[in-house]
Amino acid sequence: MSDTPQESQQTPAAVSAEYSEEISTRSITVSAFVTPGFEEKVLSELNDLCTRFSHKIAEDRAKNQLIVSLQQSLKERDEQARGEAYRGMFREVLVALDRLMDQEPSEQLNASVREEILDIFALRGLERIETTGAFDASVHEIAAVVPATDANPAGSIVHEEKEGFMLGERVLRPARVVVANDIPAPDLSTIPAPVPPVKIPVVETISSEENTEVAEEEQNEDTAVLEVPEQN
């Protein structure tokens, strides 16, 4: 017989007994931390959480639908309120326009209707922008700049080119104004002297017909010189 080491062999019964002992040991270790009815309690709590979560989703969906419905109702109410407010304004403006169309046109009538319409707008919050005093870039727009004087210092408004209006606290149209500014006078010493005009001689041109006539005249003169009078 050869000298080979003998491998240890276990019967199936021995292996089953070993695994059974290990499983029993683990069960004893786990059962030390798990109380009776633990699984039922966990499942019950999970079901409770699922139920609460479902109710929460349903409540959120109902709240969202309610919010959308309220927003739509507010929008319709605001549109209706704006329509009622504009209806009175439109009626008053149409009365002013009727007066403009029915009467004879004149500058006085145009100015009167204009002021009447502006008064109607003023009752709804439209205000004219002041154009006196200093220039304000937030409500004014520069149309032109002129040199400053003692009466109109730099940065002041000289006069108004076009009226501006505000609706509440927002600028509907800025006022176009002419502003005074310190414009330096030009230095005459740096301006070059004017260049005297150059006279260009006029050359008389002779047309082709005039050239032909002159050539014929010269030829006739030469012929007259060469002619000799006949002797009898």
BELKASUL-V495142 format. One record per pair of residues at least 12 apart in sequence whose C-alpha atoms are under 7 Angstrom apart, sorted by the first residue. I is the first residue (numbers start at 1). J is the second residue. If there is no record, write none. Layout:
i->I j->J
i->I j->J
This chain:
i->89 j->120
i->93 j->117
i->96 j->113
i->96 j->116
i->96 j->117
i->100 j->113
i->125 j->167
i->125 j->168
i->126 j->165
i->126 j->166
i->126 j->167
i->126 j->168
i->127 j->165
i->127 j->166
i->127 j->167
i->128 j->164
i->128 j->165
i->128 j->166
i->129 j->164
i->129 j->165
i->129 j->166
i->129 j->175
i->131 j->157
i->131 j->160
i->132 j->157
i->133 j->156
i->133 j->157
i->134 j->155
i->134 j->156
i->134 j->157
i->135 j->155
i->135 j->156
i->135 j->157
i->139 j->171
i->139 j->174
i->139 j->175
i->140 j->174
i->140 j->175
i->140 j->176
i->140 j->177
i->141 j->174
i->141 j->175
i->141 j->176
i->141 j->177
i->142 j->176
i->142 j->177
i->142 j->178
i->142 j->179
i->143 j->176
i->143 j->177
i->143 j->178
i->144 j->178
i->144 j->179
i->145 j->178
i->145 j->179
i->145 j->180
i->145 j->181
i->146 j->179
i->146 j->180
i->146 j->181
i->147 j->180
i->147 j->181
i->147 j->182
i->147 j->183
i->148 j->180
i->148 j->181
i->148 j->182
i->152 j->180
i->153 j->180
i->154 j->180
i->154 j->181
i->154 j->182
i->155 j->179
i->155 j->180
i->155 j->181
i->156 j->179
i->156 j->180
i->157 j->177
i->157 j->178
i->157 j->179
i->157 j->180
i->158 j->178
i->158 j->179
i->158 j->180
i->159 j->177
i->159 j->178
i->160 j->176
i->160 j->177
i->160 j->178
i->161 j->176
i->161 j->177
i->161 j->178
i->162 j->175
i->162 j->176
i->163 j->175
i->163 j->176
